[in-house]
Amino acid sequence: MGVNRINHNQLGGAIAGGYHASAVALVPKSLLTFPAFVGPGFIGYAVGFGAAFVLSVILTYLVGFDDPVEENADKVPAGSTARGAAAIERQQASDLQIYDKQEILSPLKGRIVPLTEMEDEAFASLAMGKGAAILPSEGKLYAPADGTVALVFRTGHAYSVVTEDGAELLIHIGVNTVKLKGQYFISHVKQGDTVKAGDLLAELVESVQAIFAELAKEN
């Protein structure tokens, strides 16, 4: 009865439940799935199934049901139908709008490599989204586009920037750098800040080589 808004079929469920009917697989209730209910209580399930169908038909015919109808729903101002249709067309056109490609700058100085070559499976499998990896030559992180800082991880190793066009960018420094507990990172922005492309987001207090050497020791 949970998916039937009229609830005329609840007696069938009560009968099946009284016989402790159960299924051997997670299947929808239909004639085609009857074999899944063969077992203890199957007779009760069959009786309840038939009762639910028959009683639903009879009670709906005798009692009926009321659909809520808004008053004055049939009183439509002249011209409103045309205006409504035009509004729908505009909305559909907006939904189908194709935006121009947005230029995203590199947030780091270094060599770009395919994200699929990363050791971190979450990024290499593209489960976190498409992107690229950068082998940095210096320890400074810059805003890749104009936008708003949506999130700053408290450990300072990851940032999310939403561009003015609505693109959401996740910038993650290093692999397993969350283990460093923020000790090597200095954040220059906070959540909610507006940034321009090239603004400094964060920097490392030690050299890049020293940080990855520290990670190697921990792993």
Legacy VTK file of the C-alpha trace (Angstrom):
# vtk DataFile Version 3.0
C-alpha trace
ASCII
DATASET POLYDATA
POINTS 219 float
0.000 0.000 0.000
2.981 2.288 0.327
3.062 3.063 -3.377
-0.728 3.104 -3.856
-2.186 6.484 -2.965
-5.767 5.157 -2.611
-4.870 2.315 -0.200
-7.811 0.113 -1.245
-5.433 -2.835 -1.623
-4.126 -2.889 1.938
-6.317 -5.862 2.922
-4.390 -8.041 0.468
-1.145 -7.085 2.159
-2.650 -7.885 5.557
-3.663 -11.364 4.376
-0.206 -12.093 2.943
1.442 -10.792 6.100
-0.807 -12.913 8.284
0.421 -16.018 6.488
4.041 -14.819 6.861
4.560 -14.822 3.115
8.119 -14.095 2.055
10.152 -13.867 -1.125
13.475 -15.503 -1.928
14.588 -12.505 -4.016
14.007 -8.763 -4.182
11.428 -8.551 -6.975
8.414 -6.356 -7.785
4.957 -7.746 -7.047
3.448 -9.097 -10.265
2.158 -12.300 -11.837
5.540 -12.847 -13.481
7.347 -12.873 -10.128
5.031 -15.360 -8.390
7.738 -18.090 -8.317
9.861 -15.893 -6.040
7.205 -16.276 -3.316
6.944 -20.070 -3.452
7.577 -21.371 0.034
6.062 -20.980 3.493
3.056 -18.686 3.311
2.705 -18.888 -0.477
-1.019 -19.743 -0.268
-1.609 -16.635 1.821
0.358 -14.551 -0.664
-1.712 -15.875 -3.581
-4.984 -15.211 -1.744
-3.837 -11.758 -0.687
-2.700 -10.918 -4.208
-6.112 -11.794 -5.621
-7.943 -10.012 -2.812
-5.912 -6.852 -3.335
-6.758 -6.778 -7.028
-10.459 -7.564 -6.684
-11.101 -5.323 -3.676
-9.237 -2.410 -5.260
-11.480 -2.596 -8.320
-14.702 -2.941 -6.304
-13.930 -0.268 -3.707
-12.715 2.216 -6.288
-15.913 1.662 -8.274
-18.191 1.985 -5.221
-16.369 4.598 -3.153
-14.311 6.345 -5.787
-11.674 8.886 -4.910
-11.331 12.634 -5.063
-8.507 14.415 -6.791
-7.941 17.914 -5.359
-8.983 20.523 -7.877
-7.996 24.135 -7.472
-10.872 26.555 -7.502
-11.160 28.722 -10.581
-8.674 26.450 -12.329
-10.786 26.687 -15.478
-10.720 30.471 -15.460
-7.657 31.292 -17.516
-7.010 34.966 -18.294
-7.070 35.804 -21.965
-3.643 35.484 -23.525
-2.120 33.670 -20.537
-1.894 30.383 -22.441
0.168 31.974 -25.174
2.382 33.729 -22.646
2.872 30.463 -20.754
3.838 28.621 -23.927
6.312 31.358 -24.811
7.837 31.165 -21.329
8.252 27.401 -21.654
9.947 27.808 -25.027
12.359 30.381 -23.582
13.173 28.077 -20.665
13.795 25.152 -23.006
16.057 27.307 -25.147
17.949 28.357 -22.016
18.337 24.733 -20.906
19.784 23.831 -24.309
22.151 26.781 -24.427
25.696 25.744 -25.235
28.252 27.832 -23.400
31.529 28.888 -24.932
34.571 26.988 -23.762
36.160 28.623 -20.752
39.897 29.097 -20.469
41.311 27.540 -17.305
44.889 28.483 -16.456
47.379 26.168 -14.822
47.313 26.679 -11.033
50.953 25.618 -10.727
54.201 26.087 -12.577
55.473 22.733 -13.758
55.017 19.890 -16.222
51.521 18.668 -17.092
50.956 14.895 -17.152
47.791 12.821 -17.736
45.672 12.438 -14.629
45.406 8.716 -15.347
49.117 8.340 -14.550
48.628 9.387 -10.933
49.193 6.827 -8.179
46.024 7.952 -6.393
43.284 5.687 -7.784
40.511 8.143 -6.908
41.986 10.682 -9.314
43.497 8.278 -11.846
40.117 6.584 -12.366
38.546 10.022 -12.986
36.095 9.310 -10.167
36.721 12.856 -8.935
36.154 14.275 -12.414
38.251 14.987 -15.468
41.398 17.049 -15.175
45.169 16.997 -15.339
48.109 16.445 -13.029
51.043 18.838 -12.733
54.537 18.016 -11.518
55.358 21.349 -9.832
58.595 23.255 -10.174
57.752 25.658 -7.333
55.560 25.567 -4.259
52.957 28.219 -5.072
49.320 27.607 -5.983
47.420 30.184 -8.041
43.757 30.696 -8.923
43.181 29.157 -12.372
40.276 31.481 -13.240
38.143 34.346 -11.972
35.629 33.097 -9.439
34.828 32.371 -5.811
36.628 30.133 -3.339
33.929 27.585 -2.514
35.958 25.452 -0.123
39.295 25.469 1.672
40.263 22.204 3.333
41.365 22.835 6.899
44.647 21.053 6.169
45.349 23.547 3.372
46.116 20.849 0.796
42.987 21.229 -1.365
40.841 24.070 -2.696
37.613 24.369 -4.659
36.976 27.352 -6.920
33.704 28.074 -8.724
34.304 30.211 -11.798
32.078 33.089 -12.870
30.591 30.795 -15.530
29.689 28.168 -12.922
32.474 25.643 -13.530
33.554 23.889 -10.316
37.292 23.272 -10.034
38.952 21.052 -7.430
42.652 21.710 -6.905
44.437 19.051 -4.840
48.092 19.458 -3.875
50.061 16.215 -3.977
49.154 12.593 -3.275
48.196 11.572 0.266
49.114 15.071 1.433
46.204 14.996 3.863
48.567 12.950 6.058
50.746 16.030 6.497
47.920 17.593 8.566
48.495 21.018 7.058
51.952 21.547 8.533
53.575 22.463 5.198
50.809 24.636 3.709
49.986 28.321 4.113
46.551 29.373 2.851
46.170 32.897 1.517
42.407 32.693 0.960
39.350 31.586 2.872
35.980 30.207 1.872
33.841 32.843 0.168
36.727 34.978 -1.101
36.524 36.352 -4.634
39.655 35.708 -6.672
41.069 36.650 -10.043
43.054 34.329 -12.277
46.648 34.317 -11.039
45.865 35.277 -7.428
47.929 33.347 -4.890
45.818 30.711 -3.153
48.458 28.910 -1.120
52.146 28.225 -0.820
54.398 25.619 0.720
56.697 26.520 3.581
59.205 23.887 2.495
60.499 22.876 -0.902
58.376 20.535 -2.984
61.105 17.903 -2.783
61.152 18.024 1.021
57.408 17.510 1.234
57.359 14.474 -1.008
60.381 13.052 0.824
58.401 13.350 4.052
55.470 11.540 2.461
57.767 8.758 1.272
58.934 8.213 4.860
55.352 7.946 6.133
54.379 5.460 3.415
LINES 1 220
219 0 1 2 3 4 5 6 7 8 9 10 11 12 13 14 15 16 17 18 19 20 21 22 23 24 25 26 27 28 29 30 31 32 33 34 35 36 37 38 39 40 41 42 43 44 45 46 47 48 49 50 51 52 53 54 55 56 57 58 59 60 61 62 63 64 65 66 67 68 69 70 71 72 73 74 75 76 77 78 79 80 81 82 83 84 85 86 87 88 89 90 91 92 93 94 95 96 97 98 99 100 101 102 103 104 105 106 107 108 109 110 111 112 113 114 115 116 117 118 119 120 121 122 123 124 125 126 127 128 129 130 131 132 133 134 135 136 137 138 139 140 141 142 143 144 145 146 147 148 149 150 151 152 153 154 155 156 157 158 159 160 161 162 163 164 165 166 167 168 169 170 171 172 173 174 175 176 177 178 179 180 181 182 183 184 185 186 187 188 189 190 191 192 193 194 195 196 197 198 199 200 201 202 203 204 205 206 207 208 209 210 211 212 213 214 215 216 217 218
